[in-house]
């Protein structure tokens, strides 16, 4: 983990993300940014707390389709 004045970097063999606290007109948020995917998300305190309501396996279930549901999901075969 690398720390800077406004952010820190977390990485492993699969990816690298930067994390920083940002202020918005609606309060503080945690911004998580993936440079490789050119995507980011900002989470407020409630969204962060909601992560604690699940275990790591439940949170990781979203990795099965990380870019969203497949077009054919739910369609009869």
NORNOR-V882867 format. One record per pair of residues at least 6 apart in sequence whose ideal C-beta (glycine too) atoms are under 7 Angstrom apart, sorted by the first residue. I is the first residue (numbers start at 1). J is the second residue. Records with the same first field share a line. If there is no record, write none. Layout:
# NORNOR-V882867
I = J, J
This chain:
# NORNOR-V882867
1 = 8, 9, 10
2 = 8, 9
6 = 20
7 = 18, 19, 20
8 = 19
9 = 16, 18
10 = 17, 19
15 = 34, 36
16 = 35
17 = 32, 33, 34
18 = 33
19 = 30, 32
20 = 31
21 = 28, 30
22 = 29, 31, 42
27 = 44
29 = 42, 43, 44
30 = 42, 43, 48
31 = 40, 42
32 = 40, 41
33 = 40
51 = 59
